[in-house]
Amino acid sequence: MARPKKELDEELLLKLAQLHCSMTEMADIMGVSKDLLNRRYKSVIAKGKSQTKMKLRRKQIEVAMSGNHTMLIWLGKNMLAQSDSPTLEEDVNILPWSDDIDAIE
């Protein structure tokens, strides 16, 4: 006869994932193995971590839009691929070259 499945408190697991607890921490708190969490609750954990990332991203944008110059610059670099030293398209083209001195005139 198979061992009965242990039912976990998915709300608690979701909250732990939202805090970005490690798999070891979640397994210890829930009283199960990391393997069990990976097998049966992977989607709950992924959902919790994604929710926190979304909240952080929203807060970063709010802070930037409230006038925080540092956050505006950081988000520009990370979300818009901006940089401190942009490269103009014409700067990346190789200049024409000829060893023939008469071709220059």
C-alpha positions, 0 to 999 in steps of 0.5 A, a space after each residue: 500500500 502506498 504512503 498517503 500524499 501529504 497535503 501542504 498549505 499552498 498559501 503558506 508556500 506561495 507566501 514563502 516563494 513571494 519572499 524568495 526563500 530558497 528551496 531548502 528553506 521552504 522545504 524545512 519550513 513545510 516539513 518536506 523534501 526539496 524534491 517533493 516541492 520541485 515535483 508537486 509544487 513547482 508552479 506555485 513556487 514559480 507563481 509566487 516568485 513571479 508575483 514579487 518580481 512584478 511588484 518590485 518592477 512596478 515599485 521601481 517604475 513608480 520611484 523613477 516616475 516620481 523623479 528619482 534620477 538614479 532609478 530613471 537611469 538604471 531603468 533606462 539602461 536595463 529596460 531600454 538598453 541605453 548606455 552612458 556611451 551610445 554608439 552611433 550607427 555611422 560610428 561602427 562602419 569601417 572606413 574605406 581603405 586603399 593602399 593606392 596613393 593615387 586613389 586618394 586624390 
